[in-house]
Amino acid sequence: MEKNPDIGSIRADELKKPGEVAAMFDVVAPNYDLANDVISLGQVYLWRRAVRASIDPRPGWKILDLAGGTGTSAVPLQKAGSDVIVCDISEGMLEVGRGKHPEISFVWGSATDLPFEDDTFDVVTISFGIRNVEDVEVALQEMYRVTKPGGRVVICEFSTPVAVARVPHGIYLRHVAPHIARLASPAGGAYDYLSESIIKWYDQEKLAEMMLAAGWEDVAYRNLTYGTVAIHRGLKPYARS
């Protein structure tokens, strides 16, 4: 079947306007999970396990999976007995998620204006989504607002690899990943943006600084796959008397 040229050209840019980001993910939604598996060379399964271990979900916990898209990252949290809500700006991703995982709650919402009350969640997590947010500082503040005192944030995102991996990683992102993506999805332009956004994203220390500025405490990170991905964690303190 010939690829639709309009679909192939839909993408966001470095301004990350919410409407453009949502439209881009609407287009990639049907093939999103498959494309991730292929482009990551299967590493995404290791990253998801690491995220689950960092969250350590418990029965009865209320967890927000922000930018959770099709619900893939929410499934192991739900299976652990936690009450998981997936929130995403893309209706296309949410539609795919509802079809795959009817047992999980899917809610439309923006990371910079979350549709939840203060102090709602035991854990807020976001995987491979925060770099697509228009205003990261506001998103971190919103995640802090909706987390209960004593609750945690877990952020998994592409990051700056260790020195030995930087050149091959850059070559892969610029010259290999976009071609692989076109084999897995008709939305080639979207994956050009995704590669560019990874290259321009903050390093581990900068994101940690931004989390501290938003109010999170005990901020720490752990590198995965030579630092091409990092998991950041933070704690929302109890109110001081």
N, C-alpha and C positions, 0 to 999 in steps of 0.2 A: 504494500500500500504506500502511495506517495505521501511524504510528510507534509503536513499543513504548514506553509511558510509563515503564516501569522502566528501559529503556536511556537514555532521555532525561534521567532524574533522577540517574544515576550520575555522581559527581564527587568530587574530593578537596576539602579545605579548607586553610586557612592553616597547620594543624599538619603537613600533608604526611606523614601516616602511611603507611609503605611499602605496607601492604596496600591502602589506599584508592587510592593513586597507581597501583599495579599494576592494580587492578580498573578504574580509569578508562581506562587505556591499553589494556587488553584490549578494552574496548568500542569505542574509536575506531580500533583497529588496521585493520579492513578498508578504511576510507575515509581513513586518516591521511594518506597522501601526496597524495591529491587535495585534501583539505581544506587542507593546508599550501600547496599551489600557489595555491588560490583566495584564502585569507585573506591571504596575503602579497602578493597582486596580482602574482605572478610573480617577486618579488624574491628568493625563496628560491634560485633558480638562481644569481643573482649571489653570494649569501652562501656557497653551497656551493663555488663556484669560488674565492672568497677563502680559504676554509678549506683547500682543497687546496693553494693557493699557499703558505699559511703553513706547512703541514706539509712541503711539497716532498718527497713520498714517493720512496723509492729502492728498487730491487730488493734483496730480501733483508732489508729492515727488518721488524721485528715491531711492529705497530701495534695498540693497543687503542682501539676506537671505543666508548666508554662511553655508555650510554643510546642506543645506535645503532639500536634499534628494528627497522625493516623492512630495514635494510641499505643504504638509499639513499645515505647519506653515505660508506659503506665502498666502494662500487663503484669510484669513480675511484682510490682508494688501492690496491685490489686490481689494477686494470688497470695500475698503474705498476710492478707486480712485487713489492709489499710483501705480507707475510703478515699479514692483517687478522683480528682476532677482534672480533666484535660482542658486547658484554655489555649485558644489559638486565634490568630487574626484572619486565617484563611478558611472560608466556608468550604472550599473544595477539599481541604485536608480533613476538616471535621466530618464532612459527609462520608469520606472513605473510612474514617475511624469509626463512625457510628455503625456502618455496615459490617465492619470486621469485628467490633468489640461492643456489642449492645449492652454488656454488663457494666460498662464504664460510662461515667457522665462526661459529656462534651459540651463546652460552653464557649461561645464566641467572646473574645475580649482582646483589648490591646495591652501590651506589657507596660505601657506608660499611663494607663488609666484602668486598673484592674477592677472588674465588677464584683468586688467582694468587700465585706466589712473588715474593719481593723481586727487584728489579733485572731484570725480565723484558722490558720493552718499550723500543724506541727512541723511540717517541712514544706518548703517551696523549692522546686528543682526545675532547671531548664537545661536541655541538652542541645547543643549546636543551633541555638536560636538567638542568643543574646547579641551576637555580632550583627544580626539583621535588624536590630531595633534602632529606630531613628535617634533616640536620646537615651543612651545607656545609663547615665547618672539618674535620670528620673525613673527608669525601670528598676534599678537597684533600690531606690527609695520606696517604690511601690511594693516590691517584693518584701522589703523590711516591714512596711506598714501592715500587710496582711498576715504576717507570721506572728504566732503567739510568742510572748516573752518566754525565753528558754528554748524556743524553736530554732530550726536551722535552715540555712540555704545551701544547696549543692548545685554548682554550676559546672557543666562539662562543655568545653569548647575547644576548637582548634586553637593552637598557640604557637609559640616560637620554639622550634626544635633546638636541641643541643647542637653545638658547632659542627660536629662531624656529619650531622644529618641535614644541615640547612641547604646545601647545594642540591643534592638529589631530591629533597622535598620540594624545593622551588621548581626544579625541572619537571617533576611529576605534576604539580599543580598547574603550571603554565602550558605545558605541551602534551601531557599524556591524559590527565583526568578529563579535560573537555571532550577529547575524542572518544574515550570510553563511555562518557555520559551520553553521547549522541547515539551510541549503539543500544543503550538501555532505555532511553527516553527520547521522544520527539521534541522535547523542550530544550534544545541545545543552548539557546541564548541564556536561559536561566542558569545553567551550569557554568557558563562563562563567568557570570556574575558571582556565583558561589565560590569559584576558585579565586577570583579577584578579592572578594571580601575576606577570605582566609589570609591572603598575603598582607592585606592592609590592617588586619586586626591587631589589637594590643597584645603586648607580651604578658607573661605571667605576673611580673611584679607590678605592672601598671594596673591590671585588673584588680589585683589585691589591694592596691592603694585606693582605687575607686570604691571598692566594697567597704573599706574602713571609713572613707569619707561619708558613705551612706548610713553609717551607724553600726555596721556589723562588727562584732568582736571575735577574737581568737581566729582571725582569718589565716588560712593556710592553703597550700595547693600541693598537688602531687602530679608529676608528669607521667604520661602514658606514651608508649611507642616513641621513645626518644624525644619527648616534648612536643611532638606534632599535635598532641592533645593534652589538655591539663584539666584536672578536677579541682575546683576551688570550693572551699567550705567556709562558712561563717556562722556565728551564733548571735541571736538577738538576746541581749541581756534582760534580766528581770529589772523592773523599775527600782531605782535606788531610793531608799527612804531618807 
